[in-house]
Amino acid sequence: MQLVLMIMSGVEDGLRLSYSIDNGDGQFVEAQNRWQISIGRKEDSDLCLRNDSFISRQHAYIYWESERWWLEDCESTNGTFVEHADSDARVKGAIPIEVNQLFRVGHTWMRIEENNK
């Protein structure tokens, strides 16, 4: 299992990050039987975005389940949003997210990229 994220704004703009369960990245949550990546300002977050003060310490998760990616907001203060044609929609709980669909945590936009492995 591999996840490739592209940061699309802010200090980290253009940064492409690759996470792999084979490399020991992320965490496997046995209770949900899923592999996930944590996003937040905490140093131990898999994706630590400490330069964005609008990101909570534990902000969101991205995980693979039922043959698709999911984005879950961790009841963050400033929210997690996905881009839609007319306006950005706030994520409540977990929602499916498509490859290349833009989403925002705090003020940082990013997207999941195709895994060309």
MODELLER restraints for C-alpha pairs under 7 A, 6 or more apart:
rsr = mdl.restraints
at = mdl.atoms
rsr.add(forms.Gaussian(group=physical.xy_distance, feature=features.Distance(at['CA:1:A'], at['CA:20:A']), mean=5.83, stdev=0.5))
rsr.add(forms.Gaussian(group=physical.xy_distance, feature=features.Distance(at['CA:1:A'], at['CA:21:A']), mean=5.58, stdev=0.5))
rsr.add(forms.Gaussian(group=physical.xy_distance, feature=features.Distance(at['CA:2:A'], at['CA:19:A']), mean=5.59, stdev=0.5))
rsr.add(forms.Gaussian(group=physical.xy_distance, feature=features.Distance(at['CA:2:A'], at['CA:20:A']), mean=4.31, stdev=0.5))
rsr.add(forms.Gaussian(group=physical.xy_distance, feature=features.Distance(at['CA:2:A'], at['CA:21:A']), mean=6.45, stdev=0.5))
rsr.add(forms.Gaussian(group=physical.xy_distance, feature=features.Distance(at['CA:3:A'], at['CA:18:A']), mean=5.80, stdev=0.5))
rsr.add(forms.Gaussian(group=physical.xy_distance, feature=features.Distance(at['CA:3:A'], at['CA:19:A']), mean=5.09, stdev=0.5))
rsr.add(forms.Gaussian(group=physical.xy_distance, feature=features.Distance(at['CA:3:A'], at['CA:20:A']), mean=6.38, stdev=0.5))
rsr.add(forms.Gaussian(group=physical.xy_distance, feature=features.Distance(at['CA:4:A'], at['CA:17:A']), mean=5.62, stdev=0.5))
rsr.add(forms.Gaussian(group=physical.xy_distance, feature=features.Distance(at['CA:4:A'], at['CA:18:A']), mean=4.42, stdev=0.5))
rsr.add(forms.Gaussian(group=physical.xy_distance, feature=features.Distance(at['CA:4:A'], at['CA:19:A']), mean=6.29, stdev=0.5))
rsr.add(forms.Gaussian(group=physical.xy_distance, feature=features.Distance(at['CA:4:A'], at['CA:112:A']), mean=5.79, stdev=0.5))
rsr.add(forms.Gaussian(group=physical.xy_distance, feature=features.Distance(at['CA:4:A'], at['CA:113:A']), mean=5.40, stdev=0.5))
rsr.add(forms.Gaussian(group=physical.xy_distance, feature=features.Distance(at['CA:4:A'], at['CA:115:A']), mean=6.38, stdev=0.5))
rsr.add(forms.Gaussian(group=physical.xy_distance, feature=features.Distance(at['CA:5:A'], at['CA:16:A']), mean=5.77, stdev=0.5))
rsr.add(forms.Gaussian(group=physical.xy_distance, feature=features.Distance(at['CA:5:A'], at['CA:17:A']), mean=5.14, stdev=0.5))
rsr.add(forms.Gaussian(group=physical.xy_distance, feature=features.Distance(at['CA:5:A'], at['CA:18:A']), mean=6.42, stdev=0.5))
rsr.add(forms.Gaussian(group=physical.xy_distance, feature=features.Distance(at['CA:5:A'], at['CA:110:A']), mean=6.85, stdev=0.5))
rsr.add(forms.Gaussian(group=physical.xy_distance, feature=features.Distance(at['CA:5:A'], at['CA:111:A']), mean=5.73, stdev=0.5))
rsr.add(forms.Gaussian(group=physical.xy_distance, feature=features.Distance(at['CA:5:A'], at['CA:112:A']), mean=4.64, stdev=0.5))
rsr.add(forms.Gaussian(group=physical.xy_distance, feature=features.Distance(at['CA:5:A'], at['CA:113:A']), mean=5.80, stdev=0.5))
rsr.add(forms.Gaussian(group=physical.xy_distance, feature=features.Distance(at['CA:6:A'], at['CA:14:A']), mean=6.46, stdev=0.5))
rsr.add(forms.Gaussian(group=physical.xy_distance, feature=features.Distance(at['CA:6:A'], at['CA:15:A']), mean=5.81, stdev=0.5))
rsr.add(forms.Gaussian(group=physical.xy_distance, feature=features.Distance(at['CA:6:A'], at['CA:16:A']), mean=4.48, stdev=0.5))
rsr.add(forms.Gaussian(group=physical.xy_distance, feature=features.Distance(at['CA:6:A'], at['CA:17:A']), mean=6.31, stdev=0.5))
rsr.add(forms.Gaussian(group=physical.xy_distance, feature=features.Distance(at['CA:6:A'], at['CA:110:A']), mean=5.49, stdev=0.5))
rsr.add(forms.Gaussian(group=physical.xy_distance, feature=features.Distance(at['CA:6:A'], at['CA:111:A']), mean=5.47, stdev=0.5))
rsr.add(forms.Gaussian(group=physical.xy_distance, feature=features.Distance(at['CA:6:A'], at['CA:112:A']), mean=6.42, stdev=0.5))
rsr.add(forms.Gaussian(group=physical.xy_distance, feature=features.Distance(at['CA:6:A'], at['CA:113:A']), mean=6.68, stdev=0.5))
rsr.add(forms.Gaussian(group=physical.xy_distance, feature=features.Distance(at['CA:7:A'], at['CA:13:A']), mean=5.21, stdev=0.5))
rsr.add(forms.Gaussian(group=physical.xy_distance, feature=features.Distance(at['CA:7:A'], at['CA:14:A']), mean=5.51, stdev=0.5))
rsr.add(forms.Gaussian(group=physical.xy_distance, feature=features.Distance(at['CA:7:A'], at['CA:15:A']), mean=5.32, stdev=0.5))
rsr.add(forms.Gaussian(group=physical.xy_distance, feature=features.Distance(at['CA:7:A'], at['CA:16:A']), mean=6.47, stdev=0.5))
rsr.add(forms.Gaussian(group=physical.xy_distance, feature=features.Distance(at['CA:7:A'], at['CA:109:A']), mean=6.24, stdev=0.5))
rsr.add(forms.Gaussian(group=physical.xy_distance, feature=features.Distance(at['CA:7:A'], at['CA:110:A']), mean=4.40, stdev=0.5))
rsr.add(forms.Gaussian(group=physical.xy_distance, feature=features.Distance(at['CA:7:A'], at['CA:111:A']), mean=6.82, stdev=0.5))
rsr.add(forms.Gaussian(group=physical.xy_distance, feature=features.Distance(at['CA:8:A'], at['CA:14:A']), mean=5.82, stdev=0.5))
rsr.add(forms.Gaussian(group=physical.xy_distance, feature=features.Distance(at['CA:8:A'], at['CA:109:A']), mean=5.11, stdev=0.5))
rsr.add(forms.Gaussian(group=physical.xy_distance, feature=features.Distance(at['CA:8:A'], at['CA:110:A']), mean=4.87, stdev=0.5))
rsr.add(forms.Gaussian(group=physical.xy_distance, feature=features.Distance(at['CA:9:A'], at['CA:108:A']), mean=5.60, stdev=0.5))
rsr.add(forms.Gaussian(group=physical.xy_distance, feature=features.Distance(at['CA:9:A'], at['CA:109:A']), mean=5.39, stdev=0.5))
rsr.add(forms.Gaussian(group=physical.xy_distance, feature=features.Distance(at['CA:10:A'], at['CA:108:A']), mean=6.02, stdev=0.5))
rsr.add(forms.Gaussian(group=physical.xy_distance, feature=features.Distance(at['CA:19:A'], at['CA:25:A']), mean=5.63, stdev=0.5))
rsr.add(forms.Gaussian(group=physical.xy_distance, feature=features.Distance(at['CA:26:A'], at['CA:35:A']), mean=6.91, stdev=0.5))
rsr.add(forms.Gaussian(group=physical.xy_distance, feature=features.Distance(at['CA:26:A'], at['CA:36:A']), mean=5.60, stdev=0.5))
rsr.add(forms.Gaussian(group=physical.xy_distance, feature=features.Distance(at['CA:26:A'], at['CA:37:A']), mean=4.67, stdev=0.5))
rsr.add(forms.Gaussian(group=physical.xy_distance, feature=features.Distance(at['CA:26:A'], at['CA:38:A']), mean=7.00, stdev=0.5))
rsr.add(forms.Gaussian(group=physical.xy_distance, feature=features.Distance(at['CA:26:A'], at['CA:46:A']), mean=5.93, stdev=0.5))
rsr.add(forms.Gaussian(group=physical.xy_distance, feature=features.Distance(at['CA:27:A'], at['CA:35:A']), mean=5.67, stdev=0.5))
rsr.add(forms.Gaussian(group=physical.xy_distance, feature=features.Distance(at['CA:27:A'], at['CA:36:A']), mean=5.53, stdev=0.5))
rsr.add(forms.Gaussian(group=physical.xy_distance, feature=features.Distance(at['CA:27:A'], at['CA:37:A']), mean=6.64, stdev=0.5))
rsr.add(forms.Gaussian(group=physical.xy_distance, feature=features.Distance(at['CA:28:A'], at['CA:34:A']), mean=5.70, stdev=0.5))
rsr.add(forms.Gaussian(group=physical.xy_distance, feature=features.Distance(at['CA:28:A'], at['CA:35:A']), mean=4.32, stdev=0.5))
rsr.add(forms.Gaussian(group=physical.xy_distance, feature=features.Distance(at['CA:28:A'], at['CA:36:A']), mean=6.36, stdev=0.5))
rsr.add(forms.Gaussian(group=physical.xy_distance, feature=features.Distance(at['CA:29:A'], at['CA:35:A']), mean=6.20, stdev=0.5))
rsr.add(forms.Gaussian(group=physical.xy_distance, feature=features.Distance(at['CA:34:A'], at['CA:63:A']), mean=6.83, stdev=0.5))
rsr.add(forms.Gaussian(group=physical.xy_distance, feature=features.Distance(at['CA:34:A'], at['CA:64:A']), mean=6.48, stdev=0.5))
rsr.add(forms.Gaussian(group=physical.xy_distance, feature=features.Distance(at['CA:34:A'], at['CA:65:A']), mean=6.43, stdev=0.5))
rsr.add(forms.Gaussian(group=physical.xy_distance, feature=features.Distance(at['CA:35:A'], at['CA:63:A']), mean=5.83, stdev=0.5))
rsr.add(forms.Gaussian(group=physical.xy_distance, feature=features.Distance(at['CA:35:A'], at['CA:64:A']), mean=6.33, stdev=0.5))
rsr.add(forms.Gaussian(group=physical.xy_distance, feature=features.Distance(at['CA:36:A'], at['CA:61:A']), mean=6.40, stdev=0.5))
rsr.add(forms.Gaussian(group=physical.xy_distance, feature=features.Distance(at['CA:36:A'], at['CA:62:A']), mean=5.62, stdev=0.5))
rsr.add(forms.Gaussian(group=physical.xy_distance, feature=features.Distance(at['CA:36:A'], at['CA:63:A']), mean=4.25, stdev=0.5))
rsr.add(forms.Gaussian(group=physical.xy_distance, feature=features.Distance(at['CA:36:A'], at['CA:64:A']), mean=6.92, stdev=0.5))
rsr.add(forms.Gaussian(group=physical.xy_distance, feature=features.Distance(at['CA:37:A'], at['CA:46:A']), mean=5.78, stdev=0.5))
rsr.add(forms.Gaussian(group=physical.xy_distance, feature=features.Distance(at['CA:37:A'], at['CA:61:A']), mean=5.56, stdev=0.5))
rsr.add(forms.Gaussian(group=physical.xy_distance, feature=features.Distance(at['CA:37:A'], at['CA:62:A']), mean=5.32, stdev=0.5))
rsr.add(forms.Gaussian(group=physical.xy_distance, feature=features.Distance(at['CA:37:A'], at['CA:63:A']), mean=6.37, stdev=0.5))
rsr.add(forms.Gaussian(group=physical.xy_distance, feature=features.Distance(at['CA:38:A'], at['CA:45:A']), mean=5.36, stdev=0.5))
rsr.add(forms.Gaussian(group=physical.xy_distance, feature=features.Distance(at['CA:38:A'], at['CA:46:A']), mean=5.12, stdev=0.5))
rsr.add(forms.Gaussian(group=physical.xy_distance, feature=features.Distance(at['CA:38:A'], at['CA:47:A']), mean=6.21, stdev=0.5))
rsr.add(forms.Gaussian(group=physical.xy_distance, feature=features.Distance(at['CA:38:A'], at['CA:60:A']), mean=6.03, stdev=0.5))
rsr.add(forms.Gaussian(group=physical.xy_distance, feature=features.Distance(at['CA:38:A'], at['CA:61:A']), mean=4.63, stdev=0.5))
rsr.add(forms.Gaussian(group=physical.xy_distance, feature=features.Distance(at['CA:38:A'], at['CA:62:A']), mean=6.72, stdev=0.5))
rsr.add(forms.Gaussian(group=physical.xy_distance, feature=features.Distance(at['CA:39:A'], at['CA:45:A']), mean=5.66, stdev=0.5))
rsr.add(forms.Gaussian(group=physical.xy_distance, feature=features.Distance(at['CA:39:A'], at['CA:46:A']), mean=6.17, stdev=0.5))
rsr.add(forms.Gaussian(group=physical.xy_distance, feature=features.Distance(at['CA:39:A'], at['CA:47:A']), mean=4.81, stdev=0.5))
rsr.add(forms.Gaussian(group=physical.xy_distance, feature=features.Distance(at['CA:39:A'], at['CA:48:A']), mean=6.10, stdev=0.5))
rsr.add(forms.Gaussian(group=physical.xy_distance, feature=features.Distance(at['CA:39:A'], at['CA:58:A']), mean=6.51, stdev=0.5))
rsr.add(forms.Gaussian(group=physical.xy_distance, feature=features.Distance(at['CA:39:A'], at['CA:59:A']), mean=5.67, stdev=0.5))
rsr.add(forms.Gaussian(group=physical.xy_distance, feature=features.Distance(at['CA:39:A'], at['CA:60:A']), mean=5.15, stdev=0.5))
rsr.add(forms.Gaussian(group=physical.xy_distance, feature=features.Distance(at['CA:39:A'], at['CA:61:A']), mean=5.95, stdev=0.5))
rsr.add(forms.Gaussian(group=physical.xy_distance, feature=features.Distance(at['CA:40:A'], at['CA:47:A']), mean=6.54, stdev=0.5))
rsr.add(forms.Gaussian(group=physical.xy_distance, feature=features.Distance(at['CA:40:A'], at['CA:48:A']), mean=5.31, stdev=0.5))
rsr.add(forms.Gaussian(group=physical.xy_distance, feature=features.Distance(at['CA:40:A'], at['CA:49:A']), mean=6.04, stdev=0.5))
rsr.add(forms.Gaussian(group=physical.xy_distance, feature=features.Distance(at['CA:40:A'], at['CA:55:A']), mean=6.08, stdev=0.5))
rsr.add(forms.Gaussian(group=physical.xy_distance, feature=features.Distance(at['CA:40:A'], at['CA:56:A']), mean=5.72, stdev=0.5))
rsr.add(forms.Gaussian(group=physical.xy_distance, feature=features.Distance(at['CA:40:A'], at['CA:57:A']), mean=4.84, stdev=0.5))
rsr.add(forms.Gaussian(group=physical.xy_distance, feature=features.Distance(at['CA:40:A'], at['CA:58:A']), mean=4.65, stdev=0.5))
rsr.add(forms.Gaussian(group=physical.xy_distance, feature=features.Distance(at['CA:40:A'], at['CA:59:A']), mean=4.79, stdev=0.5))
rsr.add(forms.Gaussian(group=physical.xy_distance, feature=features.Distance(at['CA:40:A'], at['CA:60:A']), mean=6.79, stdev=0.5))
rsr.add(forms.Gaussian(group=physical.xy_distance, feature=features.Distance(at['CA:41:A'], at['CA:48:A']), mean=5.13, stdev=0.5))
rsr.add(forms.Gaussian(group=physical.xy_distance, feature=features.Distance(at['CA:41:A'], at['CA:49:A']), mean=5.20, stdev=0.5))
rsr.add(forms.Gaussian(group=physical.xy_distance, feature=features.Distance(at['CA:41:A'], at['CA:50:A']), mean=4.63, stdev=0.5))
rsr.add(forms.Gaussian(group=physical.xy_distance, feature=features.Distance(at['CA:41:A'], at['CA:55:A']), mean=6.25, stdev=0.5))
rsr.add(forms.Gaussian(group=physical.xy_distance, feature=features.Distance(at['CA:41:A'], at['CA:56:A']), mean=6.05, stdev=0.5))
rsr.add(forms.Gaussian(group=physical.xy_distance, feature=features.Distance(at['CA:41:A'], at['CA:57:A']), mean=4.38, stdev=0.5))
rsr.add(forms.Gaussian(group=physical.xy_distance, feature=features.Distance(at['CA:41:A'], at['CA:58:A']), mean=6.74, stdev=0.5))
rsr.add(forms.Gaussian(group=physical.xy_distance, feature=features.Distance(at['CA:42:A'], at['CA:48:A']), mean=6.27, stdev=0.5))
rsr.add(forms.Gaussian(group=physical.xy_distance, feature=features.Distance(at['CA:42:A'], at['CA:57:A']), mean=4.82, stdev=0.5))
rsr.add(forms.Gaussian(group=physical.xy_distance, feature=features.Distance(at['CA:42:A'], at['CA:58:A']), mean=6.63, stdev=0.5))
rsr.add(forms.Gaussian(group=physical.xy_distance, feature=features.Distance(at['CA:52:A'], at['CA:106:A']), mean=6.74, stdev=0.5))
rsr.add(forms.Gaussian(group=physical.xy_distance, feature=features.Distance(at['CA:52:A'], at['CA:107:A']), mean=6.60, stdev=0.5))
rsr.add(forms.Gaussian(group=physical.xy_distance, feature=features.Distance(at['CA:54:A'], at['CA:78:A']), mean=6.14, stdev=0.5))
rsr.add(forms.Gaussian(group=physical.xy_distance, feature=features.Distance(at['CA:54:A'], at['CA:106:A']), mean=4.41, stdev=0.5))
rsr.add(forms.Gaussian(group=physical.xy_distance, feature=features.Distance(at['CA:54:A'], at['CA:107:A']), mean=6.27, stdev=0.5))
rsr.add(forms.Gaussian(group=physical.xy_distance, feature=features.Distance(at['CA:55:A'], at['CA:78:A']), mean=6.91, stdev=0.5))
rsr.add(forms.Gaussian(group=physical.xy_distance, feature=features.Distance(at['CA:55:A'], at['CA:105:A']), mean=6.29, stdev=0.5))
rsr.add(forms.Gaussian(group=physical.xy_distance, feature=features.Distance(at['CA:55:A'], at['CA:106:A']), mean=4.47, stdev=0.5))
rsr.add(forms.Gaussian(group=physical.xy_distance, feature=features.Distance(at['CA:56:A'], at['CA:76:A']), mean=5.73, stdev=0.5))
rsr.add(forms.Gaussian(group=physical.xy_distance, feature=features.Distance(at['CA:56:A'], at['CA:77:A']), mean=6.52, stdev=0.5))
rsr.add(forms.Gaussian(group=physical.xy_distance, feature=features.Distance(at['CA:58:A'], at['CA:74:A']), mean=6.69, stdev=0.5))
rsr.add(forms.Gaussian(group=physical.xy_distance, feature=features.Distance(at['CA:59:A'], at['CA:73:A']), mean=6.22, stdev=0.5))
rsr.add(forms.Gaussian(group=physical.xy_distance, feature=features.Distance(at['CA:59:A'], at['CA:74:A']), mean=5.30, stdev=0.5))
rsr.add(forms.Gaussian(group=physical.xy_distance, feature=features.Distance(at['CA:59:A'], at['CA:76:A']), mean=5.20, stdev=0.5))
rsr.add(forms.Gaussian(group=physical.xy_distance, feature=features.Distance(at['CA:60:A'], at['CA:72:A']), mean=5.44, stdev=0.5))
rsr.add(forms.Gaussian(group=physical.xy_distance, feature=features.Distance(at['CA:60:A'], at['CA:73:A']), mean=4.42, stdev=0.5))
rsr.add(forms.Gaussian(group=physical.xy_distance, feature=features.Distance(at['CA:60:A'], at['CA:74:A']), mean=5.08, stdev=0.5))
rsr.add(forms.Gaussian(group=physical.xy_distance, feature=features.Distance(at['CA:61:A'], at['CA:71:A']), mean=5.89, stdev=0.5))
rsr.add(forms.Gaussian(group=physical.xy_distance, feature=features.Distance(at['CA:61:A'], at['CA:72:A']), mean=5.11, stdev=0.5))
rsr.add(forms.Gaussian(group=physical.xy_distance, feature=features.Distance(at['CA:61:A'], at['CA:73:A']), mean=6.63, stdev=0.5))
rsr.add(forms.Gaussian(group=physical.xy_distance, feature=features.Distance(at['CA:62:A'], at['CA:69:A']), mean=6.86, stdev=0.5))
rsr.add(forms.Gaussian(group=physical.xy_distance, feature=features.Distance(at['CA:62:A'], at['CA:70:A']), mean=5.58, stdev=0.5))
rsr.add(forms.Gaussian(group=physical.xy_distance, feature=features.Distance(at['CA:62:A'], at['CA:71:A']), mean=4.71, stdev=0.5))
rsr.add(forms.Gaussian(group=physical.xy_distance, feature=features.Distance(at['CA:62:A'], at['CA:72:A']), mean=6.36, stdev=0.5))
rsr.add(forms.Gaussian(group=physical.xy_distance, feature=features.Distance(at['CA:63:A'], at['CA:69:A']), mean=5.67, stdev=0.5))
rsr.add(forms.Gaussian(group=physical.xy_distance, feature=features.Distance(at['CA:63:A'], at['CA:70:A']), mean=5.31, stdev=0.5))
rsr.add(forms.Gaussian(group=physical.xy_distance, feature=features.Distance(at['CA:63:A'], at['CA:71:A']), mean=6.78, stdev=0.5))
rsr.add(forms.Gaussian(group=physical.xy_distance, feature=features.Distance(at['CA:64:A'], at['CA:70:A']), mean=6.23, stdev=0.5))
rsr.add(forms.Gaussian(group=physical.xy_distance, feature=features.Distance(at['CA:69:A'], at['CA:96:A']), mean=5.88, stdev=0.5))
rsr.add(forms.Gaussian(group=physical.xy_distance, feature=features.Distance(at['CA:69:A'], at['CA:97:A']), mean=5.61, stdev=0.5))
rsr.add(forms.Gaussian(group=physical.xy_distance, feature=features.Distance(at['CA:69:A'], at['CA:98:A']), mean=6.82, stdev=0.5))
rsr.add(forms.Gaussian(group=physical.xy_distance, feature=features.Distance(at['CA:70:A'], at['CA:94:A']), mean=6.34, stdev=0.5))
rsr.add(forms.Gaussian(group=physical.xy_distance, feature=features.Distance(at['CA:70:A'], at['CA:95:A']), mean=5.50, stdev=0.5))
rsr.add(forms.Gaussian(group=physical.xy_distance, feature=features.Distance(at['CA:70:A'], at['CA:96:A']), mean=4.32, stdev=0.5))
rsr.add(forms.Gaussian(group=physical.xy_distance, feature=features.Distance(at['CA:70:A'], at['CA:97:A']), mean=5.40, stdev=0.5))
rsr.add(forms.Gaussian(group=physical.xy_distance, feature=features.Distance(at['CA:71:A'], at['CA:94:A']), mean=5.44, stdev=0.5))
rsr.add(forms.Gaussian(group=physical.xy_distance, feature=features.Distance(at['CA:71:A'], at['CA:95:A']), mean=5.46, stdev=0.5))
rsr.add(forms.Gaussian(group=physical.xy_distance, feature=features.Distance(at['CA:71:A'], at['CA:96:A']), mean=6.24, stdev=0.5))
rsr.add(forms.Gaussian(group=physical.xy_distance, feature=features.Distance(at['CA:71:A'], at['CA:97:A']), mean=6.24, stdev=0.5))
rsr.add(forms.Gaussian(group=physical.xy_distance, feature=features.Distance(at['CA:72:A'], at['CA:93:A']), mean=5.39, stdev=0.5))
rsr.add(forms.Gaussian(group=physical.xy_distance, feature=features.Distance(at['CA:72:A'], at['CA:94:A']), mean=3.97, stdev=0.5))
rsr.add(forms.Gaussian(group=physical.xy_distance, feature=features.Distance(at['CA:72:A'], at['CA:95:A']), mean=6.42, stdev=0.5))
rsr.add(forms.Gaussian(group=physical.xy_distance, feature=features.Distance(at['CA:73:A'], at['CA:80:A']), mean=5.92, stdev=0.5))
rsr.add(forms.Gaussian(group=physical.xy_distance, feature=features.Distance(at['CA:73:A'], at['CA:91:A']), mean=6.27, stdev=0.5))
rsr.add(forms.Gaussian(group=physical.xy_distance, feature=features.Distance(at['CA:73:A'], at['CA:92:A']), mean=6.43, stdev=0.5))
rsr.add(forms.Gaussian(group=physical.xy_distance, feature=features.Distance(at['CA:73:A'], at['CA:93:A']), mean=5.55, stdev=0.5))
rsr.add(forms.Gaussian(group=physical.xy_distance, feature=features.Distance(at['CA:73:A'], at['CA:94:A']), mean=6.53, stdev=0.5))
rsr.add(forms.Gaussian(group=physical.xy_distance, feature=features.Distance(at['CA:78:A'], at['CA:106:A']), mean=5.89, stdev=0.5))
rsr.add(forms.Gaussian(group=physical.xy_distance, feature=features.Distance(at['CA:79:A'], at['CA:90:A']), mean=6.56, stdev=0.5))
rsr.add(forms.Gaussian(group=physical.xy_distance, feature=features.Distance(at['CA:79:A'], at['CA:105:A']), mean=6.55, stdev=0.5))
rsr.add(forms.Gaussian(group=physical.xy_distance, feature=features.Distance(at['CA:79:A'], at['CA:106:A']), mean=6.51, stdev=0.5))
rsr.add(forms.Gaussian(group=physical.xy_distance, feature=features.Distance(at['CA:80:A'], at['CA:90:A']), mean=5.79, stdev=0.5))
rsr.add(forms.Gaussian(group=physical.xy_distance, feature=features.Distance(at['CA:80:A'], at['CA:91:A']), mean=5.44, stdev=0.5))
rsr.add(forms.Gaussian(group=physical.xy_distance, feature=features.Distance(at['CA:80:A'], at['CA:104:A']), mean=5.63, stdev=0.5))
rsr.add(forms.Gaussian(group=physical.xy_distance, feature=features.Distance(at['CA:80:A'], at['CA:105:A']), mean=4.72, stdev=0.5))
rsr.add(forms.Gaussian(group=physical.xy_distance, feature=features.Distance(at['CA:80:A'], at['CA:106:A']), mean=6.78, stdev=0.5))
rsr.add(forms.Gaussian(group=physical.xy_distance, feature=features.Distance(at['CA:81:A'], at['CA:88:A']), mean=6.00, stdev=0.5))
rsr.add(forms.Gaussian(group=physical.xy_distance, feature=features.Distance(at['CA:81:A'], at['CA:89:A']), mean=5.32, stdev=0.5))
rsr.add(forms.Gaussian(group=physical.xy_distance, feature=features.Distance(at['CA:81:A'], at['CA:90:A']), mean=4.38, stdev=0.5))
rsr.add(forms.Gaussian(group=physical.xy_distance, feature=features.Distance(at['CA:81:A'], at['CA:91:A']), mean=5.45, stdev=0.5))
rsr.add(forms.Gaussian(group=physical.xy_distance, feature=features.Distance(at['CA:81:A'], at['CA:103:A']), mean=5.49, stdev=0.5))
rsr.add(forms.Gaussian(group=physical.xy_distance, feature=features.Distance(at['CA:81:A'], at['CA:104:A']), mean=5.04, stdev=0.5))
rsr.add(forms.Gaussian(group=physical.xy_distance, feature=features.Distance(at['CA:81:A'], at['CA:105:A']), mean=6.65, stdev=0.5))
rsr.add(forms.Gaussian(group=physical.xy_distance, feature=features.Distance(at['CA:82:A'], at['CA:88:A']), mean=5.62, stdev=0.5))
rsr.add(forms.Gaussian(group=physical.xy_distance, feature=features.Distance(at['CA:82:A'], at['CA:89:A']), mean=5.43, stdev=0.5))
rsr.add(forms.Gaussian(group=physical.xy_distance, feature=features.Distance(at['CA:82:A'], at['CA:90:A']), mean=6.63, stdev=0.5))
rsr.add(forms.Gaussian(group=physical.xy_distance, feature=features.Distance(at['CA:82:A'], at['CA:102:A']), mean=6.01, stdev=0.5))
rsr.add(forms.Gaussian(group=physical.xy_distance, feature=features.Distance(at['CA:82:A'], at['CA:103:A']), mean=4.17, stdev=0.5))
rsr.add(forms.Gaussian(group=physical.xy_distance, feature=features.Distance(at['CA:82:A'], at['CA:104:A']), mean=6.27, stdev=0.5))
rsr.add(forms.Gaussian(group=physical.xy_distance, feature=features.Distance(at['CA:83:A'], at['CA:89:A']), mean=6.55, stdev=0.5))
rsr.add(forms.Gaussian(group=physical.xy_distance, feature=features.Distance(at['CA:83:A'], at['CA:102:A']), mean=5.51, stdev=0.5))
rsr.add(forms.Gaussian(group=physical.xy_distance, feature=features.Distance(at['CA:83:A'], at['CA:103:A']), mean=5.86, stdev=0.5))
rsr.add(forms.Gaussian(group=physical.xy_distance, feature=features.Distance(at['CA:99:A'], at['CA:112:A']), mean=5.04, stdev=0.5))
rsr.add(forms.Gaussian(group=physical.xy_distance, feature=features.Distance(at['CA:99:A'], at['CA:113:A']), mean=5.62, stdev=0.5))
rsr.add(forms.Gaussian(group=physical.xy_distance, feature=features.Distance(at['CA:99:A'], at['CA:114:A']), mean=6.37, stdev=0.5))
rsr.add(forms.Gaussian(group=physical.xy_distance, feature=features.Distance(at['CA:100:A'], at['CA:111:A']), mean=5.33, stdev=0.5))
rsr.add(forms.Gaussian(group=physical.xy_distance, feature=features.Distance(at['CA:100:A'], at['CA:112:A']), mean=5.42, stdev=0.5))
rsr.add(forms.Gaussian(group=physical.xy_distance, feature=features.Distance(at['CA:100:A'], at['CA:113:A']), mean=5.59, stdev=0.5))
rsr.add(forms.Gaussian(group=physical.xy_distance, feature=features.Distance(at['CA:101:A'], at['CA:111:A']), mean=5.75, stdev=0.5))
rsr.add(forms.Gaussian(group=physical.xy_distance, feature=features.Distance(at['CA:102:A'], at['CA:109:A']), mean=6.60, stdev=0.5))
rsr.add(forms.Gaussian(group=physical.xy_distance, feature=features.Distance(at['CA:102:A'], at['CA:110:A']), mean=5.71, stdev=0.5))
rsr.add(forms.Gaussian(group=physical.xy_distance, feature=features.Distance(at['CA:102:A'], at['CA:111:A']), mean=4.86, stdev=0.5))
rsr.add(forms.Gaussian(group=physical.xy_distance, feature=features.Distance(at['CA:103:A'], at['CA:109:A']), mean=5.62, stdev=0.5))
rsr.add(forms.Gaussian(group=physical.xy_distance, feature=features.Distance(at['CA:103:A'], at['CA:110:A']), mean=5.59, stdev=0.5))
rsr.add(forms.Gaussian(group=physical.xy_distance, feature=features.Distance(at['CA:103:A'], at['CA:111:A']), mean=6.14, stdev=0.5))
rsr.add(forms.Gaussian(group=physical.xy_distance, feature=features.Distance(at['CA:104:A'], at['CA:110:A']), mean=6.21, stdev=0.5))
